[in-house]
Amino acid sequence: MGAGTEISLYLIRNIGALLLLVIVLRGVMHASRVNFYNPISQLIVRVTNPLLTPLRGALPAAGRIDWAAVVLAIVIQALILAGIAWLAGDQWSVPGLPTLLAWGAVGVMGLLVNLYFFIIVAMIIVSWVAAGSRHPAIELIWQISEPVMAPCRALLPNMGGLDLSPILLFFSIQIVQIGLRHLAFSLGLPPGLVFGL
């Protein structure tokens, strides 16, 4: 593999992963009903609107699901995988469109699960270090994590101020990650190709 190919692969993986992360984060923000007047939320909206606005006519949001963000994330993930396959042609070939879209969907689910893992870790650290802070990033972390933490809290008995719901959520995340890895393997997705799997 030449230097140009290696640089191209690096750029596709990293720029694509950053764009994909922002799109998935926009979908999570919609699902979590975050404060869109938060400066960080505004930045994410400004970055993603040029890509999402053209899709909104055909794919409007329904309840907590932003279908434009979901479809765009899957397509971007599929394009990243196709670009990597095309550049690294000697290692594996570009699969058919259905397989590529299935790989994209599994990759987006893996990224979503990993995103929640790191948001929960950040929430735990913030609760120890800067409890009660009004920083926009901390508010966004709390607003995104609360919709998944509340059901876990409801399942656990009252522990007198000790919140063990992150542990239950971490167990759930690990179970989903194992399932996604096996699903990716059954679909023939090469290991290590998609971030988070």
C-alpha positions in Angstrom: 0.0 0.0 0.0 1.4 3.3 -1.0 1.6 6.5 1.0 -1.2 8.2 -1.0 -3.5 5.2 -0.3 -2.7 5.2 3.4 -3.3 8.9 3.7 -6.6 8.6 1.8 -7.7 5.8 4.1 -6.7 7.8 7.2 -8.7 10.8 5.9 -11.8 8.8 5.0 -11.8 7.0 8.3 -11.3 10.0 10.5 -13.2 12.7 8.6 -16.0 10.3 7.9 -16.1 9.1 11.6 -16.2 12.8 12.8 -19.1 13.6 10.4 -20.9 10.4 11.3 -20.5 11.2 15.0 -22.0 14.6 14.6 -25.0 13.2 12.6 -25.6 10.5 15.2 -25.3 13.1 18.0 -27.9 15.2 16.3 -30.3 12.3 16.2 -29.6 11.5 19.9 -30.2 15.2 20.7 -33.6 15.0 19.0 -34.5 11.8 20.8 -33.4 13.2 24.1 -35.3 16.5 23.6 -32.2 18.5 24.6 -32.2 22.3 24.9 -31.5 23.4 21.4 -30.6 26.9 22.7 -27.5 25.4 24.3 -24.4 26.8 22.4 -23.1 23.3 21.7 -26.5 22.2 20.4 -26.5 25.2 18.2 -23.1 24.3 16.8 -24.2 20.8 16.0 -27.4 22.0 14.4 -25.5 24.5 12.2 -23.1 21.8 11.1 -25.7 19.2 10.3 -28.5 21.3 8.9 -27.0 21.6 5.4 -27.0 17.8 5.1 -30.3 17.1 6.9 -32.6 19.8 5.6 -32.8 18.4 2.1 -33.9 15.0 3.5 -36.5 16.4 5.9 -39.2 16.7 3.2 -39.1 12.9 2.4 -38.0 11.8 5.9 -39.7 13.9 8.6 -39.1 13.2 12.2 -41.7 11.0 13.9 -41.8 11.4 17.7 -38.4 10.9 19.1 -36.9 9.4 15.9 -35.2 11.8 13.5 -35.5 9.7 10.4 -33.4 12.0 8.3 -30.5 11.7 10.7 -30.9 7.9 10.9 -30.9 7.4 7.1 -28.1 9.9 6.6 -25.9 8.2 9.2 -26.4 4.8 7.6 -25.7 6.2 4.1 -22.5 8.0 5.4 -21.3 4.8 7.2 -22.0 2.8 4.0 -20.0 5.4 1.9 -17.1 5.3 4.4 -17.1 1.5 4.1 -17.3 1.6 0.3 -14.5 4.1 0.2 -12.3 2.0 2.4 -13.1 -1.1 0.4 -12.3 0.6 -2.9 -9.0 2.0 -1.6 -7.9 -1.3 0.0 -9.1 -3.4 -2.9 -6.4 -6.0 -2.5 -7.7 -6.8 1.0 -11.4 -7.1 0.3 -13.9 -6.0 -2.4 -16.8 -3.6 -2.3 -19.9 -5.6 -1.4 -23.4 -5.2 -2.9 -25.6 -2.3 -1.9 -27.9 -4.3 0.5 -24.8 -5.7 2.3 -23.2 -2.3 2.4 -26.4 -0.7 3.9 -26.7 -3.6 6.4 -23.0 -3.0 7.4 -23.8 0.7 7.7 -26.8 0.1 10.0 -24.7 -2.2 12.2 -21.9 0.4 12.3 -24.3 3.2 13.2 -25.9 1.1 16.0 -22.4 0.4 17.3 -21.5 4.0 17.3 -24.7 4.9 19.1 -24.0 2.4 21.8 -20.5 3.6 22.2 -21.6 7.2 22.3 -24.0 6.4 25.2 -21.2 4.5 27.0 -18.9 7.6 26.9 -21.7 9.9 27.8 -22.5 7.9 30.9 -18.9 7.8 31.8 -18.7 11.6 31.4 -21.9 12.0 33.5 -20.4 9.9 36.3 -17.1 11.9 36.3 -19.0 15.2 36.2 -21.2 14.2 39.1 -18.0 13.7 41.2 -16.0 16.7 40.0 -18.5 19.4 39.0 -21.9 18.6 40.4 -24.3 21.4 39.8 -22.2 23.1 37.1 -24.1 25.1 34.5 -21.6 24.7 31.7 -23.3 24.0 28.4 -21.3 20.8 27.8 -22.3 19.4 31.2 -26.0 20.4 30.7 -25.9 18.6 27.3 -24.4 15.4 28.9 -27.1 15.4 31.6 -29.9 16.0 29.0 -28.7 13.2 26.7 -28.1 10.7 29.5 -31.3 11.3 31.5 -33.7 9.5 29.1 -31.7 6.3 29.3 -30.9 6.6 33.0 -34.4 7.2 34.2 -35.8 3.7 33.2 -32.7 2.1 34.8 -33.3 4.1 38.0 -37.0 3.0 38.1 -35.9 -0.7 37.9 -33.6 -0.4 40.9 -34.7 -0.1 44.6 -34.1 3.2 46.4 -30.5 3.0 47.7 -30.7 6.1 49.9 -29.0 8.6 47.5 -26.7 6.0 45.9 -27.4 5.8 42.2 -26.5 2.4 40.8 -28.4 2.8 37.6 -25.1 3.4 35.6 -24.0 -0.1 36.5 -27.2 -1.6 35.1 -26.8 0.6 32.0 -23.2 -0.6 31.5 -24.3 -4.2 31.7 -27.0 -3.5 29.1 -24.5 -1.7 26.8 -22.1 -4.7 27.0 -24.9 -7.1 26.1 -25.9 -4.9 23.1 -22.2 -4.7 22.0 -21.8 -8.5 22.1 -25.0 -8.8 20.1 -23.8 -6.2 17.5 -20.4 -7.9 17.2 -22.0 -11.3 16.4 -24.5 -9.6 14.0 -21.5 -7.9 12.2 -19.7 -11.2 12.0 -22.8 -13.0 10.6 -23.1 -10.2 7.9 -19.5 -10.7 6.9 -18.3 -7.3 8.2 -14.5 -7.4 8.4 -13.4 -7.0 12.1 -12.0 -3.7 13.1 -13.4 -1.9 10.1 -16.2 0.0 11.9 -15.5 2.1 14.9 -17.0 0.6 18.0 -17.3 -3.0 16.9 
